[in-house]
Amino acid sequence: MTDLKSIALNFRLDAEIKEVKPLGEGFINDTYIITTKNSGPRYILQRKNKNIFSPIPAMMENIQKVCAHIKKKVINAGGDPLREAMTIIATKDEKLYFLDDKDEYWTVCLYIEDTIAYEAAETPDLAYAGGKGIGKFQSLVADLKEPLVNILPGFHDIRYRFKQWDELLAKDPVGRKEKLSEEISWIESRKEEMLDFWKLVEDETIPTRISHNDTKINNILFDKKGEVLCVIDLDTVLSSTVLNDFGDAMRFYTNTGLEDDKNLENVSMNLDIFKAFARGYLEETISFLSPKEIEYLAFSARYITYEQVLRFLMDYIDGDNYYKTKSANHNLVRTRAQYKLLQSMENQFSEMDGFIKSYVTELKS
């Protein structure tokens, strides 16, 4: 069993450790909270998942670059850099991580006290706040020019996903393809449209910027007044298109059902939630988004949701090797639920796109 206190002692903490206890039920990293004696600061200790993120040292360099840049902006604005940005704690030998004798990577950051985090955006007001949070993060790093290492090759790259898809269909490793003609047609019928969008990213017609890539609302911390404080969980920060952040947020925020809902009548896209998030997001990003980014903002929701249909279906055909499943058909259930969400987005796309255009006009007038 790992001696968590011994791990924590390798970091430059400002007080003596009282205890280290598990925090939350993370699906990727193992997370703990370090409490120090005499009401000293608390810290977050994490074992990073080296099977997902590689290489971990480069990932931590990415995070540190982003945090340092945001802290400068916060200080210049007269804010509190210890509350409005993540603070990475170095080890006693000045590294951003500790490598234990089992070749596991550990990191520590300062715990930000007196904050509120939400698990879901169930109201337009919360969706608006979530849009402000992601938009504020993107705005703060919009002028960060230092390159980031791509620690998730192929992430949201639909050309890469289609290569995997074609290879998987050719192999059909567990013999499931034959009964999936309808689901396969969902993917094939939209291939050209999705590739046309991705070509704009590849040739930088849609620019590359710093993006967060995990835009769930529980990755935004709010203060007690309900104002956005900072965005956390920066493991996935990358140089890509910021449209990925908007699209993934819409996939997450607007779904009226569950990601694996068996009752497809529960699943649709809530247009009011979409509009609320878009308003908050655009108010923070209108100053730097290009006309082409704005043109494809609504489409990004369809793109990311389509990609998730594809990934769930690929994992099912592959024999369920990537996502954790609770039943034999769990990935197929997920595929069908995500497809229902995609259809709802497609059916409401003219209203989504029209709202974006009208609100941008309003903001610029």
Summary of the structure (lengths in Angstrom):
residues: 365
radius of gyration: 21.2
end to end distance: 61.4
largest distance: 64.4
contacts: 1121
relative contact order: 0.12
helix: 47%
strand: 13%
